[in-house]
């Protein structure tokens, strides 16, 4: 019965996504001994996750739903998540 009201809940801790483009050159030699230089690039993402995190929740129990003639208990919550992360050396 509970699954008909709400599905599974997921909590994600604080993290940071830093998109960047890595660029480099590649050299190759063809059959005629000509050097070919190709510029290459690839989009990537660095992920930093929180070193520490705290969560607090306020949960309220309610009896405001009915399944046929039966009263169904539901829960309502407010969740606050806070965290701290250490920035890595960007060089």
Secondary structure, DSSP 8 states (H G I E B T S, - for coil): -GGGT---------EEEEEEEEEEEEEEE-TT--EEEEEEEEEEEEEEE-SEEEEEEEEEEEEEEEETTEEEEEEEEEEEEEEE-------
